[in-house]
Amino acid sequence: MANSAQARKRARQALKLRAHNASLRTAFRTAVKKVLKSVEAGDKAAAQTVYRDTVKVLDRIADKGVFHKNKAARHKSRLSAKIKAMA
Protein backbone atom coordinates (compact mmCIF):
# COMPACT_ATOMS: atom_id res chain seq x y z
CA MET A 1 0.00 0.00 0.00
CA ALA A 2 1.14 3.52 -0.76
CA ASN A 3 2.53 5.21 2.33
CA SER A 4 2.65 8.87 1.31
CA ALA A 5 0.03 11.19 -0.14
CA GLN A 6 2.15 11.50 -3.26
CA ALA A 7 2.28 7.72 -3.72
CA ARG A 8 -1.48 7.40 -3.13
CA LYS A 9 -2.17 10.03 -5.78
CA ARG A 10 0.26 8.37 -8.19
CA ALA A 11 -1.55 5.04 -7.67
CA ARG A 12 -4.89 6.70 -8.46
CA GLN A 13 -3.46 8.30 -11.59
CA ALA A 14 -1.96 5.01 -12.71
CA LEU A 15 -5.35 3.29 -12.47
CA LYS A 16 -7.02 5.97 -14.59
CA LEU A 17 -4.26 5.89 -17.20
CA ARG A 18 -4.33 2.10 -17.32
CA ALA A 19 -8.09 2.12 -17.96
CA HIS A 20 -7.68 4.73 -20.70
CA ASN A 21 -4.87 2.80 -22.38
CA ALA A 22 -6.93 -0.40 -22.17
CA SER A 23 -9.77 1.28 -24.08
CA LEU A 24 -7.31 2.48 -26.73
CA ARG A 25 -5.87 -1.03 -27.11
CA THR A 26 -9.42 -2.35 -27.55
CA ALA A 27 -10.10 0.25 -30.24
CA PHE A 28 -6.88 -0.80 -31.99
CA ARG A 29 -7.88 -4.46 -32.06
CA THR A 30 -11.46 -3.71 -33.09
CA ALA A 31 -10.30 -1.56 -36.01
CA VAL A 32 -7.99 -4.33 -37.25
CA LYS A 33 -10.75 -6.93 -36.93
CA LYS A 34 -13.13 -4.77 -38.99
CA VAL A 35 -10.67 -4.76 -41.89
CA LEU A 36 -10.07 -8.50 -41.63
CA LYS A 37 -13.80 -9.14 -41.58
CA SER A 38 -14.39 -7.06 -44.71
CA VAL A 39 -11.46 -8.80 -46.45
CA GLU A 40 -12.95 -12.21 -45.65
CA ALA A 41 -16.32 -11.02 -46.95
CA GLY A 42 -14.62 -10.38 -50.29
CA ASP A 43 -15.75 -6.79 -50.80
CA LYS A 44 -12.62 -4.92 -51.86
CA ALA A 45 -14.24 -1.46 -51.99
CA ALA A 46 -15.62 -1.83 -48.47
CA ALA A 47 -12.30 -3.18 -47.25
CA GLN A 48 -10.47 -0.14 -48.62
CA THR A 49 -12.93 2.22 -46.97
CA VAL A 50 -12.63 0.49 -43.61
CA TYR A 51 -8.84 0.35 -44.02
CA ARG A 52 -8.65 4.16 -44.38
CA ASP A 53 -10.52 4.60 -41.11
CA THR A 54 -8.36 1.96 -39.44
CA VAL A 55 -5.13 3.70 -40.47
CA LYS A 56 -6.31 6.84 -38.68
CA VAL A 57 -7.05 4.88 -35.51
CA LEU A 58 -3.73 3.01 -35.60
CA ASP A 59 -1.70 6.18 -36.15
CA ARG A 60 -3.52 8.08 -33.42
CA ILE A 61 -2.94 5.30 -30.88
CA ALA A 62 0.71 4.94 -31.89
CA ASP A 63 1.21 8.70 -31.49
CA LYS A 64 -0.07 8.46 -27.94
CA GLY A 65 2.56 5.82 -27.19
CA VAL A 66 0.16 3.02 -26.34
CA PHE A 67 1.79 0.95 -29.07
CA HIS A 68 5.13 1.46 -30.78
CA LYS A 69 4.95 3.18 -34.16
CA ASN A 70 6.58 0.15 -35.80
CA LYS A 71 3.79 -2.09 -34.51
CA ALA A 72 1.19 0.19 -36.08
CA ALA A 73 3.19 0.27 -39.33
CA ARG A 74 3.45 -3.53 -39.34
CA HIS A 75 -0.31 -3.91 -38.93
CA LYS A 76 -1.02 -1.34 -41.66
CA SER A 77 1.37 -3.09 -44.02
CA ARG A 78 -0.13 -6.52 -43.45
CA LEU A 79 -3.70 -5.27 -43.80
CA SER A 80 -2.80 -3.41 -46.98
CA ALA A 81 -1.19 -6.54 -48.42
CA LYS A 82 -4.35 -8.55 -47.70
CA ILE A 83 -6.49 -5.96 -49.45
CA LYS A 84 -4.16 -5.86 -52.47
CA ALA A 85 -4.21 -9.67 -52.68
CA MET A 86 -7.99 -9.62 -53.10
CA ALA A 87 -7.77 -8.68 -56.81
N, CA, C and O atoms as a Tinker XYZ file with bonds, in Angstrom:
   348  protein
     1  N      0.844000   -1.188000    0.000000    73     2
     2  CA     0.000000    0.000000    0.000000    64     1     3
     3  C      0.881000    1.240000    0.000000    63     2     4     5
     4  O      1.953000    1.269000    0.605000    81     3
     5  N      0.400000    2.259000   -0.693000    73     3     6
     6  CA     1.143000    3.516000   -0.760000    64     5     7
     7  C      1.183000    4.173000    0.609000    63     6     8     9
     8  O      0.169000    4.239000    1.304000    81     7
     9  N      2.355000    4.658000    0.992000    73     7    10
    10  CA     2.528000    5.212000    2.326000    64     9    11
    11  C      2.452000    6.726000    2.381000    63    10    12    13
    12  O      2.173000    7.276000    3.446000    81    11
    13  N      2.685000    7.411000    1.294000    73    11    14
    14  CA     2.646000    8.866000    1.306000    64    13    15
    15  C      1.489000    9.351000    0.446000    63    14    16    17
    16  O      0.959000    8.614000   -0.386000    81    15
    17  N      1.111000   10.599000    0.663000    73    15    18
    18  CA     0.026000   11.186000   -0.135000    64    17    19
    19  C      0.404000   11.196000   -1.611000    63    18    20    21
    20  O     -0.435000   10.962000   -2.481000    81    19
    21  N      1.671000   11.469000   -1.879000    73    19    22
    22  CA     2.152000   11.498000   -3.260000    64    21    23
    23  C      2.012000   10.124000   -3.910000    63    22    24    25
    24  O      1.592000   10.018000   -5.062000    81    23
    25  N      2.365000    9.074000   -3.170000    73    23    26
    26  CA     2.283000    7.717000   -3.716000    64    25    27
    27  C      0.827000    7.294000   -3.902000    63    26    28    29
    28  O      0.503000    6.585000   -4.855000    81    27
    29  N     -0.051000    7.725000   -2.994000    73    27    30
    30  CA    -1.477000    7.398000   -3.131000    64    29    31
    31  C     -2.045000    8.063000   -4.393000    63    30    32    33
    32  O     -2.784000    7.443000   -5.158000    81    31
    33  N     -1.688000    9.322000   -4.589000    73    31    34
    34  CA    -2.167000   10.033000   -5.778000    64    33    35
    35  C     -1.630000    9.373000   -7.042000    63    34    36    37
    36  O     -2.364000    9.203000   -8.016000    81    35
    37  N     -0.368000    9.006000   -7.030000    73    35    38
    38  CA     0.255000    8.366000   -8.192000    64    37    39
    39  C     -0.444000    7.044000   -8.515000    63    38    40    41
    40  O     -0.624000    6.702000   -9.683000    81    39
    41  N     -0.837000    6.302000   -7.471000    73    39    42
    42  CA    -1.546000    5.037000   -7.674000    64    41    43
    43  C     -2.913000    5.288000   -8.321000    63    42    44    45
    44  O     -3.337000    4.547000   -9.208000    81    43
    45  N     -3.596000    6.345000   -7.862000    73    43    46
    46  CA    -4.892000    6.702000   -8.461000    64    45    47
    47  C     -4.717000    7.080000   -9.924000    63    46    48    49
    48  O     -5.496000    6.656000  -10.778000    81    47
    49  N     -3.698000    7.877000  -10.211000    73    47    50
    50  CA    -3.457000    8.301000  -11.588000    64    49    51
    51  C     -3.115000    7.107000  -12.478000    63    50    52    53
    52  O     -3.535000    7.039000  -13.633000    81    51
    53  N     -2.359000    6.184000  -11.933000    73    51    54
    54  CA    -1.956000    5.011000  -12.712000    64    53    55
    55  C     -3.176000    4.174000  -13.094000    63    54    56    57
    56  O     -3.246000    3.648000  -14.204000    81    55
    57  N     -4.134000    4.050000  -12.176000    73    55    58
    58  CA    -5.349000    3.287000  -12.471000    64    57    59
    59  C     -6.148000    3.934000  -13.594000    63    58    60    61
    60  O     -6.648000    3.248000  -14.485000    81    59
    61  N     -6.267000    5.268000  -13.547000    73    59    62
    62  CA    -7.018000    5.967000  -14.589000    64    61    63
    63  C     -6.318000    5.835000  -15.938000    63    62    64    65
    64  O     -6.972000    5.600000  -16.954000    81    63
    65  N     -5.002000    5.983000  -15.956000    73    63    66
    66  CA    -4.257000    5.886000  -17.199000    64    65    67
    67  C     -4.321000    4.466000  -17.766000    63    66    68    69
    68  O     -4.422000    4.275000  -18.978000    81    67
    69  N     -4.261000    3.493000  -16.888000    73    67    70
    70  CA    -4.333000    2.095000  -17.321000    64    69    71
    71  C     -5.674000    1.806000  -17.987000    63    70    72    73
    72  O     -5.735000    1.136000  -19.018000    81    71
    73  N     -6.755000    2.322000  -17.383000    73    71    74
    74  CA    -8.085000    2.115000  -17.959000    64    73    75
    75  C     -8.198000    2.806000  -19.324000    63    74    76    77
    76  O     -8.790000    2.260000  -20.255000    81    75
    77  N     -7.634000    3.992000  -19.432000    73    75    78
    78  CA    -7.677000    4.729000  -20.698000    64    77    79
    79  C     -6.887000    3.989000  -21.774000    63    78    80    81
    80  O     -7.350000    3.838000  -22.904000    81    79
    81  N     -5.695000    3.531000  -21.412000    73    79    82
    82  CA    -4.874000    2.799000  -22.378000    64    81    83
    83  C     -5.537000    1.496000  -22.789000    63    82    84    85
    84  O     -5.424000    1.078000  -23.941000    81    83
    85  N     -6.232000    0.849000  -21.852000    73    83    86
    86  CA    -6.929000   -0.400000  -22.173000    64    85    87
    87  C     -8.007000   -0.147000  -23.217000    63    86    88    89
    88  O     -8.187000   -0.958000  -24.126000    81    87
    89  N     -8.731000    0.972000  -23.100000    73    87    90
    90  CA    -9.768000    1.278000  -24.084000    64    89    91
    91  C     -9.151000    1.578000  -25.455000    63    90    92    93
    92  O     -9.728000    1.238000  -26.488000    81    91
    93  N     -7.981000    2.214000  -25.458000    73    91    94
    94  CA    -7.307000    2.477000  -26.730000    64    93    95
    95  C     -6.828000    1.181000  -27.381000    63    94    96    97
    96  O     -6.931000    1.020000  -28.597000    81    95
    97  N     -6.303000    0.257000  -26.571000    73    95    98
    98  CA    -5.869000   -1.034000  -27.105000    64    97    99
    99  C     -7.057000   -1.783000  -27.707000    63    98   100   101
   100  O     -6.931000   -2.429000  -28.747000    81    99
   101  N     -8.211000   -1.691000  -27.044000    73    99   102
   102  CA    -9.417000   -2.345000  -27.546000    64   101   103
   103  C     -9.826000   -1.737000  -28.884000    63   102   104   105
   104  O    -10.205000   -2.455000  -29.809000    81   103
   105  N     -9.748000   -0.419000  -28.979000    73   103   106
   106  CA   -10.100000    0.254000  -30.241000    64   105   107
   107  C     -9.159000   -0.182000  -31.360000    63   106   108   109
   108  O     -9.588000   -0.368000  -32.499000    81   107
   109  N     -7.885000   -0.342000  -31.037000    73   107   110
   110  CA    -6.878000   -0.799000  -31.989000    64   109   111
   111  C     -7.268000   -2.167000  -32.549000    63   110   112   113
   112  O     -7.307000   -2.372000  -33.762000    81   111
   113  N     -7.554000   -3.092000  -31.639000    73   111   114
   114  CA    -7.884000   -4.460000  -32.058000    64   113   115
   115  C     -9.187000   -4.509000  -32.844000    63   114   116   117
   116  O     -9.299000   -5.239000  -33.829000    81   115
   117  N    -10.169000   -3.731000  -32.407000    73   115   118
   118  CA   -11.458000   -3.711000  -33.091000    64   117   119
   119  C    -11.309000   -3.189000  -34.514000    63   118   120   121
   120  O    -11.903000   -3.732000  -35.445000    81   119
   121  N    -10.516000   -2.136000  -34.681000    73   119   122
   122  CA   -10.304000   -1.562000  -36.011000    64   121   123
   123  C     -9.656000   -2.581000  -36.941000    63   122   124   125
   124  O    -10.043000   -2.699000  -38.103000    81   123
   125  N     -8.673000   -3.315000  -36.434000    73   123   126
   126  CA    -7.995000   -4.327000  -37.249000    64   125   127
   127  C     -8.970000   -5.442000  -37.618000    63   126   128   129
   128  O     -8.969000   -5.922000  -38.752000    81   127
   129  N     -9.797000   -5.851000  -36.667000    73   127   130
   130  CA   -10.755000   -6.928000  -36.934000    64   129   131
   131  C    -11.788000   -6.521000  -37.980000    63   130   132   133
   132  O    -12.236000   -7.355000  -38.767000    81   131
   133  N    -12.169000   -5.239000  -37.992000    73   131   134
   134  CA   -13.131000   -4.770000  -38.992000    64   133   135
   135  C    -12.575000   -4.934000  -40.395000    63   134   136   137
   136  O    -13.291000   -5.343000  -41.309000    81   135
   137  N    -11.293000   -4.613000  -40.565000    73   135   138
   138  CA   -10.675000   -4.757000  -41.887000    64   137   139
   139  C    -10.613000   -6.231000  -42.266000    63   138   140   141
   140  O    -10.953000   -6.601000  -43.390000    81   139
   141  N    -10.180000   -7.069000  -41.333000    73   139   142
   142  CA   -10.071000   -8.500000  -41.626000    64   141   143
   143  C    -11.432000   -9.092000  -41.986000    63   142   144   145
   144  O    -11.536000   -9.945000  -42.867000    81   143
   145  N    -12.462000   -8.633000  -41.301000    73   143   146
   146  CA   -13.803000   -9.137000  -41.576000    64   145   147
   147  C    -14.259000   -8.737000  -42.976000    63   146   148   149
   148  O    -14.861000   -9.543000  -43.686000    81   147
   149  N    -13.976000   -7.499000  -43.379000    73   147   150
   150  CA   -14.385000   -7.059000  -44.711000    64   149   151
   151  C    -13.551000   -7.736000  -45.800000    63   150   152   153
   152  O    -14.043000   -7.952000  -46.907000    81   151
   153  N    -12.293000   -8.073000  -45.496000    73   151   154
   154  CA   -11.463000   -8.799000  -46.454000    64   153   155
   155  C    -12.021000  -10.209000  -46.652000    63   154   156   157
   156  O    -12.107000  -10.699000  -47.778000    81   155
   157  N    -12.399000  -10.853000  -45.549000    73   155   158
   158  CA   -12.949000  -12.207000  -45.652000    64   157   159
   159  C    -14.295000  -12.216000  -46.364000    63   158   160   161
   160  O    -14.660000  -13.204000  -47.000000    81   159
   161  N    -15.035000  -11.109000  -46.256000    73   159   162
   162  CA   -16.319000  -11.018000  -46.947000    64   161   163
   163  C    -16.124000  -10.905000  -48.454000    63   162   164   165
   164  O    -17.024000  -11.230000  -49.228000    81   163
   165  N    -14.931000  -10.437000  -48.874000    73   163   166
   166  CA   -14.619000  -10.383000  -50.294000    64   165   167
   167  C    -14.971000   -9.080000  -50.978000    63   166   168   169
   168  O    -14.859000   -8.976000  -52.200000    81   167
   169  N    -15.393000   -8.081000  -50.218000    73   167   170
   170  CA   -15.754000   -6.786000  -50.804000    64   169   171
   171  C    -14.559000   -5.848000  -50.726000    63   170   172   173
   172  O    -14.274000   -5.274000  -49.675000    81   171
   173  N    -13.858000   -5.699000  -51.855000    73   171   174
   174  CA   -12.619000   -4.920000  -51.861000    64   173   175
   175  C    -12.875000   -3.434000  -51.605000    63   174   176   177
   176  O    -12.108000   -2.791000  -50.889000    81   175
   177  N    -13.937000   -2.887000  -52.179000    73   175   178
   178  CA   -14.235000   -1.462000  -51.994000    64   177   179
   179  C    -14.528000   -1.162000  -50.527000    63   178   180   181
   180  O    -14.055000   -0.164000  -49.985000    81   179
   181  N    -15.304000   -2.025000  -49.893000    73   179   182
   182  CA   -15.619000   -1.829000  -48.473000    64   181   183
   183  C    -14.369000   -1.999000  -47.628000    63   182   184   185
   184  O    -14.167000   -1.274000  -46.654000    81   183
   185  N    -13.535000   -2.950000  -48.000000    73   183   186
   186  CA   -12.300000   -3.184000  -47.253000    64   185   187
   187  C    -11.389000   -1.968000  -47.313000    63   186   188   189
   188  O    -10.766000   -1.608000  -46.314000    81   187
   189  N    -11.306000   -1.329000  -48.487000    73   187   190
   190  CA   -10.467000   -0.145000  -48.621000    64   189   191
   191  C    -11.009000    1.018000  -47.797000    63   190   192   193
   192  O    -10.242000    1.781000  -47.208000    81   191
   193  N    -12.317000    1.146000  -47.758000    73   191   194
   194  CA   -12.934000    2.216000  -46.968000    64   193   195
   195  C    -12.667000    2.015000  -45.483000    63   194   196   197
   196  O    -12.297000    2.954000  -44.777000    81   195
   197  N    -12.854000    0.801000  -45.019000    73   195   198
   198  CA   -12.626000    0.493000  -43.609000    64   197   199
   199  C    -11.139000    0.624000  -43.283000    63   198   200   201
   200  O    -10.777000    1.053000  -42.187000    81   199
   201  N    -10.286000    0.258000  -44.228000    73   199   202
   202  CA    -8.839000    0.354000  -44.022000    64   201   203
   203  C     -8.415000    1.804000  -43.789000    63   202   204   205
   204  O     -7.579000    2.071000  -42.925000    81   203
   205  N     -8.984000    2.742000  -44.553000    73   203   206
   206  CA    -8.648000    4.159000  -44.377000    64   205   207
   207  C     -8.986000    4.634000  -42.970000    63   206   208   209
   208  O     -8.213000    5.367000  -42.354000    81   207
   209  N    -10.132000    4.220000  -42.470000    73   207   210
   210  CA   -10.521000    4.597000  -41.107000    64   209   211
   211  C     -9.598000    3.931000  -40.082000    63   210   212   213
   212  O     -9.243000    4.532000  -39.068000    81   211
   213  N     -9.222000    2.704000  -40.356000    73   211   214
   214  CA    -8.362000    1.960000  -39.439000    64   213   215
   215  C     -6.976000    2.590000  -39.347000    63   214   216   217
   216  O     -6.392000    2.642000  -38.264000    81   215
   217  N     -6.448000    3.066000  -40.462000    73   215   218
   218  CA    -5.130000    3.699000  -40.466000    64   217   219
   219  C     -5.127000    4.911000  -39.534000    63   218   220   221
   220  O     -4.159000    5.138000  -38.808000    81   219
   221  N     -6.206000    5.680000  -39.558000    73   219   222
   222  CA    -6.307000    6.841000  -38.680000    64   221   223
   223  C     -6.274000    6.419000  -37.214000    63   222   224   225
   224  O     -5.598000    7.039000  -36.394000    81   223
   225  N     -7.007000    5.367000  -36.899000    73   223   226
   226  CA    -7.052000    4.883000  -35.514000    64   225   227
   227  C     -5.679000    4.383000  -35.084000    63   226   228   229
   228  O     -5.206000    4.721000  -33.999000    81   227
   229  N     -5.033000    3.573000  -35.936000    73   227   230
   230  CA    -3.726000    3.011000  -35.600000    64   229   231
   231  C     -2.688000    4.104000  -35.397000    63   230   232   233
   232  O     -1.907000    4.049000  -34.447000    81   231
   233  N     -2.673000    5.097000  -36.281000    73   231   234
   234  CA    -1.703000    6.185000  -36.154000    64   233   235
   235  C     -1.937000    7.003000  -34.891000    63   234   236   237
   236  O     -0.990000    7.378000  -34.200000    81   235
   237  N     -3.199000    7.277000  -34.597000    73   235   238
   238  CA    -3.520000    8.077000  -33.416000    64   237   239
   239  C     -3.082000    7.364000  -32.134000    63   238   240   241
   240  O     -2.544000    7.996000  -31.225000    81   239
   241  N     -3.308000    6.061000  -32.062000    73   239   242
   242  CA    -2.937000    5.305000  -30.876000    64   241   243
   243  C     -1.419000    5.167000  -30.770000    63   242   244   245
   244  O     -0.867000    5.196000  -29.670000    81   243
   245  N     -0.748000    5.018000  -31.909000    73   243   246
   246  CA     0.713000    4.937000  -31.887000    64   245   247
   247  C      1.320000    6.274000  -31.461000    63   246   248   249
   248  O      2.328000    6.298000  -30.754000    81   247
   249  N      0.714000    7.382000  -31.885000    73   247   250
   250  CA     1.213000    8.700000  -31.494000    64   249   251
   251  C      1.109000    8.916000  -29.990000    63   250   252   253
   252  O      1.932000    9.614000  -29.398000    81   251
   253  N      0.102000    8.320000  -29.380000    73   251   254
   254  CA    -0.070000    8.457000  -27.936000    64   253   255
   255  C      0.911000    7.585000  -27.160000    63   254   256   257
   256  O      1.065000    7.753000  -25.950000    81   255
   257  N      1.572000    6.657000  -27.843000    73   255   258
   258  CA     2.565000    5.822000  -27.187000    64   257   259
   259  C      2.004000    4.561000  -26.576000    63   258   260   261
   260  O      2.703000    3.869000  -25.837000    81   259
   261  N      0.748000    4.245000  -26.869000    73   259   262
   262  CA     0.162000    3.015000  -26.340000    64   261   263
   263  C      0.820000    1.816000  -27.013000    63   262   264   265
   264  O      1.112000    0.807000  -26.372000    81   263
   265  N      1.047000    1.948000  -28.320000    73   263   266
   266  CA     1.791000    0.952000  -29.072000    64   265   267
   267  C      2.963000    1.655000  -29.747000    63   266   268   269
   268  O      2.924000    2.864000  -29.973000    81   267
   269  N      3.985000    0.907000  -30.062000    73   267   270
   270  CA     5.128000    1.457000  -30.777000    64   269   271
   271  C      4.707000    1.771000  -32.210000    63   270   272   273
   272  O      3.851000    1.087000  -32.770000    81   271
   273  N      5.297000    2.784000  -32.793000    73   271   274
   274  CA     4.952000    3.181000  -34.159000    64   273   275
   275  C      5.230000    2.050000  -35.152000    63   274   276   277
   276  O      4.513000    1.899000  -36.142000    81   275
   277  N      6.272000    1.256000  -34.885000    73   275   278
   278  CA     6.584000    0.151000  -35.796000    64   277   279
   279  C      5.498000   -0.915000  -35.768000    63   278   280   281
   280  O      5.229000   -1.556000  -36.784000    81   279
   281  N      4.873000   -1.109000  -34.609000    73   279   282
   282  CA     3.786000   -2.086000  -34.507000    64   281   283
   283  C      2.606000   -1.629000  -35.349000    63   282   284   285
   284  O      1.998000   -2.430000  -36.060000    81   283
   285  N      2.280000   -0.342000  -35.270000    73   283   286
   286  CA     1.191000    0.193000  -36.083000    64   285   287
   287  C      1.524000    0.065000  -37.565000    63   286   288   289
   288  O      0.669000   -0.309000  -38.368000    81   287
   289  N      2.772000    0.375000  -37.929000    73   287   290
   290  CA     3.193000    0.273000  -39.326000    64   289   291
   291  C      3.120000   -1.172000  -39.818000    63   290   292   293
   292  O      2.724000   -1.425000  -40.956000    81   291
   293  N      3.497000   -2.102000  -38.975000    73   291   294
   294  CA     3.452000   -3.525000  -39.338000    64   293   295
   295  C      2.015000   -3.965000  -39.605000    63   294   296   297
   296  O      1.748000   -4.667000  -40.580000    81   295
   297  N      1.093000   -3.553000  -38.742000    73   295   298
   298  CA    -0.310000   -3.913000  -38.931000    64   297   299
   299  C     -0.864000   -3.278000  -40.208000    63   298   300   301
   300  O     -1.583000   -3.931000  -40.964000    81   299
   301  N     -0.535000   -2.014000  -40.446000    73   299   302
   302  CA    -1.021000   -1.339000  -41.655000    64   301   303
   303  C     -0.497000   -2.044000  -42.899000    63   302   304   305
   304  O     -1.233000   -2.238000  -43.866000    81   303
   305  N      0.768000   -2.424000  -42.873000    73   303   306
   306  CA     1.374000   -3.089000  -44.021000    64   305   307
   307  C      0.702000   -4.433000  -44.306000    63   306   308   309
   308  O      0.402000   -4.755000  -45.455000    81   307
   309  N      0.475000   -5.199000  -43.264000    73   307   310
   310  CA    -0.127000   -6.524000  -43.449000    64   309   311
   311  C     -1.578000   -6.421000  -43.913000    63   310   312   313
   312  O     -2.026000   -7.201000  -44.752000    81   311
   313  N     -2.304000   -5.454000  -43.360000    73   311   314
   314  CA    -3.697000   -5.270000  -43.795000    64   313   315
   315  C     -3.741000   -4.814000  -45.242000    63   314   316   317
   316  O     -4.571000   -5.285000  -46.019000    81   315
   317  N     -2.858000   -3.906000  -45.605000    73   315   318
   318  CA    -2.800000   -3.414000  -46.978000    64   317   319
   319  C     -2.476000   -4.546000  -47.940000    63   318   320   321
   320  O     -3.057000   -4.626000  -49.022000    81   319
   321  N     -1.564000   -5.409000  -47.560000    73   319   322
   322  CA    -1.189000   -6.543000  -48.418000    64   321   323
   323  C     -2.374000   -7.473000  -48.609000    63   322   324   325
   324  O     -2.564000   -8.010000  -49.700000    81   323
   325  N     -3.181000   -7.675000  -47.563000    73   323   326
   326  CA    -4.354000   -8.551000  -47.696000    64   325   327
   327  C     -5.388000   -7.944000  -48.635000    63   326   328   329
   328  O     -6.039000   -8.656000  -49.400000    81   327
   329  N     -5.531000   -6.629000  -48.570000    73   327   330
   330  CA    -6.487000   -5.964000  -49.452000    64   329   331
   331  C     -6.001000   -6.036000  -50.902000    63   330   332   333
   332  O     -6.790000   -6.297000  -51.810000    81   331
   333  N     -4.703000   -5.805000  -51.116000    73   331   334
   334  CA    -4.161000   -5.860000  -52.473000    64   333   335
   335  C     -4.248000   -7.270000  -53.059000    63   334   336   337
   336  O     -4.395000   -7.432000  -54.271000    81   335
   337  N     -4.159000   -8.278000  -52.209000    73   335   338
   338  CA    -4.207000   -9.666000  -52.678000    64   337   339
   339  C     -5.620000  -10.084000  -53.065000    63   338   340   341
   340  O     -5.807000  -11.164000  -53.624000    81   339
   341  N     -6.599000   -9.265000  -52.784000    73   339   342
   342  CA    -7.992000   -9.624000  -53.097000    64   341   343
   343  C     -8.260000   -9.601000  -54.600000    63   342   344   345
   344  O     -9.155000  -10.309000  -55.064000    81   343
   345  N     -7.523000   -8.820000  -55.367000    73   343   346
   346  CA    -7.770000   -8.681000  -56.806000    64   345   347
   347  C     -7.477000   -9.963000  -57.520000    63   346   348
   348  O     -7.627000  -10.039000  -58.739000    81   347
